[in-house]
Amino acid sequence: MKKLSRPFMVFSALMSTISFNAVAADSFLEWKNEDESQSLKLGGVVRFNHRYESWGGENDGAGKTNFDILRVDLKGKYDDFYLNSSYILQDQEYTSIEKAYVGYNFNKNNSIEAGFVYKPFAIYPYPQNGWTYHIPFFLGYGNNIAPGLNWNYVDQDWDIRLGYYPRMLDTSLRYSPESATYDDLTENAFAFQQGYQNEKQNQVNARLVKKFDTEVGKQEVGLSGAVSQLHNKTTDKNGKYYALGAHANTNIDRWNLQGSVIHYKYDAKNPDGVDSDMTLMGVNGLTPAYFIASEGTISSLNVAYTLPVQDFGKLKAIKFYNDYSYLDKKRHDWSASQMNTTGMMFIANPFLVWADYTWGKNANIIGGATNSTGFTSTSSVNSDKWLYRINLNFGFTW
């Protein structure tokens, strides 16, 4: 486990090497030259959770308040070059990198980025409105980064992104889940998972979006695709992975409607005795490693309404939302997974508060260890039961 003092010592050492001569109100610390062709901005957020869970455990009864994250953001610009990075200290002293890349603008439409970059796919980087992540995130389709390169083309009508990622981000640095080998996840995996030794290599992502400006608001429709090798460390053979997605994002005055459909498949070259209908997923240890169905279709539908607020102190708007996601698994004897989150987001800069009520069925996040097979066979204690969680998240931007 990493101690709290280490991230802050690294952070302090970094700051001692930089000389700032200006402060801006929109961030903790910001410097700009006169023509704004060069800049450096330091900021971030700290968040806390208060949670009640219906299935018992440490968050039953009156619930429990926990530290969520401390995120440090560093952004910079030097003529046509730019920097964007976020380092996260999480609950239980785990650390991760949300993103960390440098980019270059060839012109106003074309740019390239290198480092720990987002893998563009469908609704991204966040496939939901609420604080509670939904099924696309837990299957690797939200806020997902990898070491590699992205090329971006953006104009008034099109948003086109193409990326290449020779390997996935180390599990010790991950903020969002991705497929992984048992060897990489040993610290937070279980003995019965040790036969699963597949990892993505040489992944290519493409996202093509058509944008429309209408009298009632901005609209977009898009197609996404991803392919990669799926290398098995035990057999030393390469299987394959692919995903196809379609999405739409519609704005009508104060309303926003998002929808997506994603079909994916992991076709692994496992040794005899390993069930290829399941794929192992994992992050940096904050959440135990878990299985997902190796082939399935994820559907999501999110709706939100933003209500402006006047003459009420720092509170400027309240966003009401409902996020729904559904996983249909290829194996018909495995029950579907579902999640629905209804909530509100209170926007009061520098404060941001989410209030989520999430119902879930056959989803690991709703039920925890008691629903541990939720994204596969749904054969654990709370399988096929609707469970709920109430979550309040308090954030302060600095």
Backbone hydrogen bonds, N-H to C=O, Kabsch-Sander energy under -0.5 kcal/mol:
donor,donor_aa,acceptor,acceptor_aa,energy
6,R,3,K,-0.8
8,F,4,L,-1.2
9,M,5,S,-2.2
10,V,6,R,-2.4
11,F,7,P,-2.5
12,S,8,F,-2.5
13,A,9,M,-2.2
14,L,10,V,-2.2
15,M,11,F,-2.3
16,S,12,S,-1.8
17,T,13,A,-0.5
17,T,14,L,-1.3
18,I,15,M,-1.5
20,F,18,I,-0.6
27,S,24,A,-0.9
28,F,42,L,-0.7
29,L,42,L,-2.1
30,E,22,A,-0.6
31,W,40,L,-2.6
33,N,38,Q,-2.0
36,E,33,N,-1.3
39,S,77,K,-2.4
40,L,31,W,-2.2
41,K,75,K,-3.3
42,L,29,L,-3.5
43,G,73,D,-2.4
45,V,71,R,-1.8
46,V,396,F,-2.0
47,R,69,I,-2.6
48,F,394,F,-2.2
49,N,66,N,-3.0
50,H,392,L,-2.6
51,R,64,K,-2.2
52,Y,390,I,-2.5
53,E,59,N,-1.9
54,S,388,Y,-2.4
56,G,53,E,-1.0
60,D,57,G,-1.5
63,G,60,D,-1.9
64,K,51,R,-1.8
66,N,49,N,-2.9
68,D,47,R,-2.6
69,I,47,R,-0.7
70,L,89,L,-2.5
71,R,45,V,-3.1
72,V,87,Y,-2.9
73,D,43,G,-2.9
73,D,71,R,-0.5
74,L,85,S,-2.2
75,K,41,K,-2.4
76,G,83,L,-2.0
77,K,39,S,-2.5
78,Y,81,F,-2.5
79,D,37,S,-2.8
81,F,78,Y,-2.3
82,Y,103,G,-2.2
83,L,76,G,-2.5
84,N,101,Y,-2.3
85,S,74,L,-1.6
86,S,99,K,-2.9
87,Y,72,V,-2.5
88,I,96,S,-3.1
89,L,70,L,-2.9
90,Q,88,I,-0.5
90,Q,94,Y,-4.0
91,D,68,D,-1.1
93,E,90,Q,-1.1
94,Y,91,D,-1.1
96,S,88,I,-2.4
97,I,173,L,-2.5
98,E,86,S,-2.0
98,E,96,S,-0.5
99,K,86,S,-1.2
100,A,116,F,-2.2
101,Y,84,N,-2.4
102,V,114,A,-2.4
103,G,82,Y,-2.9
104,Y,112,I,-2.3
105,N,80,D,-2.6
106,F,104,Y,-0.8
106,F,110,N,-1.6
107,N,110,N,-1.4
111,S,152,N,-2.1
112,I,104,Y,-1.9
113,E,150,N,-2.6
114,A,102,V,-2.7
115,G,148,G,-1.8
116,F,100,A,-3.1
117,V,115,G,-1.2
117,V,146,A,-2.0
119,K,144,N,-2.9
124,Y,122,A,-0.7
137,F,134,H,-1.0
138,F,134,H,-1.5
139,L,135,I,-1.2
140,G,137,F,-1.8
141,Y,136,P,-3.3
143,N,125,P,-2.5
146,A,117,V,-2.1
148,G,115,G,-2.6
149,L,164,Y,-2.3
150,N,113,E,-2.3
151,W,162,L,-3.1
152,N,111,S,-2.6
153,Y,160,I,-3.1
154,V,109,N,-2.2
155,D,158,W,-2.6
159,D,209,V,-2.1
160,I,153,Y,-3.3
161,R,207,R,-2.5
162,L,151,W,-2.4
163,G,205,N,-2.7
164,Y,149,L,-2.3
165,Y,203,Q,-2.8
167,R,147,P,-0.6
168,M,200,K,-0.6
169,L,145,I,-0.5
173,L,170,D,-1.8
174,R,170,D,-0.6
174,R,171,T,-0.7
178,E,282,G,-1.4
180,A,280,L,-1.8
182,Y,196,Y,-2.4
185,L,181,T,-1.1
185,L,182,Y,-0.5
186,T,183,D,-0.7
188,N,185,L,-1.7
189,A,185,L,-0.6
189,A,186,T,-0.8
193,Q,190,F,-2.3
194,Q,191,A,-1.7
196,Y,193,Q,-2.0
197,Q,195,G,-0.8
199,E,231,H,-2.0
201,Q,229,Q,-1.9
202,N,166,P,-1.7
203,Q,165,Y,-2.6
204,V,227,V,-2.7
205,N,163,G,-1.9
206,A,225,G,-2.5
207,R,161,R,-2.7
208,L,223,L,-3.0
209,V,159,D,-1.8
209,V,207,R,-0.5
210,K,221,V,-2.9
211,K,157,D,-3.2
212,F,219,Q,-2.8
214,T,212,F,-0.6
214,T,217,G,-1.8
217,G,214,T,-0.6
219,Q,212,F,-2.9
220,E,249,N,-1.6
221,V,210,K,-2.1
222,G,247,H,-2.6
223,L,208,L,-2.5
224,S,245,G,-2.7
225,G,206,A,-2.4
226,A,243,A,-2.2
227,V,204,V,-2.0
228,S,241,Y,-2.0
229,Q,201,Q,-2.4
230,L,239,G,-1.6
231,H,199,E,-2.3
232,N,237,K,-2.7
233,K,197,Q,-2.5
233,K,231,H,-0.6
236,D,232,N,-1.9
237,K,232,N,-0.6
239,G,230,L,-3.1
239,G,237,K,-0.6
240,K,267,D,-2.1
241,Y,228,S,-2.3
242,Y,265,K,-2.0
243,A,226,A,-2.2
244,L,263,H,-2.8
245,G,224,S,-2.5
246,A,261,V,-2.2
247,H,222,G,-2.2
248,A,259,G,-2.4
249,N,220,E,-2.7
250,T,257,L,-3.2
251,N,218,K,-1.4
252,I,255,W,-2.2
253,D,216,V,-3.5
255,W,252,I,-2.7
256,N,304,A,-2.5
257,L,250,T,-2.9
258,Q,302,N,-3.1
259,G,248,A,-2.3
260,S,300,S,-2.0
261,V,246,A,-2.4
262,I,298,I,-2.8
263,H,244,L,-2.8
264,Y,296,G,-2.2
265,K,242,Y,-2.3
266,Y,294,S,-2.8
267,D,240,K,-3.2
267,D,265,K,-0.6
268,A,266,Y,-0.8
270,N,268,A,-0.8
274,V,271,P,-1.6
275,D,273,G,-0.5
276,S,274,V,-0.7
278,M,275,D,-1.4
279,T,292,I,-2.3
281,M,290,Y,-3.2
282,G,178,E,-2.0
283,V,287,T,-0.6
284,N,174,R,-0.8
289,A,188,N,-2.4
290,Y,281,M,-1.9
292,I,279,T,-2.2
293,A,375,F,-1.8
294,S,277,D,-2.6
296,G,264,Y,-1.6
297,T,328,D,-2.6
298,I,262,I,-3.1
299,S,326,Y,-2.7
300,S,260,S,-2.3
301,L,324,Y,-2.6
302,N,258,Q,-3.1
303,V,322,N,-2.4
304,A,256,N,-2.4
305,Y,320,F,-2.8
306,T,254,R,-1.9
307,L,305,Y,-0.6
307,L,318,I,-3.2
309,V,316,K,-2.9
312,F,313,G,-0.5
315,L,312,F,-1.5
316,K,314,K,-0.5
316,K,347,I,-2.8
317,A,347,I,-1.3
318,I,307,L,-2.2
319,K,345,M,-3.0
320,F,305,Y,-3.1
320,F,318,I,-0.6
321,Y,343,G,-2.4
322,N,303,V,-2.5
323,D,341,T,-2.8
324,Y,301,L,-1.7
325,S,339,M,-2.5
326,Y,299,S,-2.6
327,L,337,S,-2.9
328,D,297,T,-2.7
328,D,326,Y,-0.5
329,K,327,L,-0.6
330,K,295,E,-2.5
332,H,330,K,-0.6
334,W,331,R,-1.7
335,S,333,D,-0.6
337,S,327,L,-1.9
338,Q,361,K,-2.6
339,M,325,S,-2.2
340,N,359,W,-2.7
341,T,323,D,-3.0
342,T,357,Y,-2.4
343,G,321,Y,-2.3
344,M,355,A,-1.7
345,M,319,K,-2.5
346,F,353,V,-3.1
347,I,317,A,-2.7
347,I,345,M,-0.6
348,A,346,F,-0.8
348,A,351,F,-2.3
351,F,348,A,-3.2
352,L,395,G,-2.2
353,V,346,F,-1.9
354,W,393,N,-2.3
355,A,344,M,-2.4
356,D,391,N,-3.1
357,Y,342,T,-2.2
358,T,389,R,-2.8
359,W,340,N,-2.8
360,G,387,L,-2.8
361,K,338,Q,-2.6
362,N,385,K,-0.5
363,A,366,I,-0.5
366,I,363,A,-1.5
367,G,365,I,-0.9
368,G,364,N,-1.4
370,T,367,G,-1.7
371,N,368,G,-1.9
372,S,369,A,-1.1
374,G,371,N,-1.8
376,T,373,T,-2.4
378,T,373,T,-1.9
382,N,370,T,-2.9
383,S,380,S,-1.7
385,K,382,N,-1.3
387,L,360,G,-2.8
387,L,385,K,-0.6
389,R,358,T,-2.2
390,I,52,Y,-2.7
391,N,356,D,-2.5
392,L,50,H,-2.9
393,N,354,W,-2.4
394,F,48,F,-2.9
395,G,352,L,-2.3
395,G,393,N,-0.5
396,F,46,V,-2.4
397,T,350,P,-3.3
398,W,44,G,-2.3
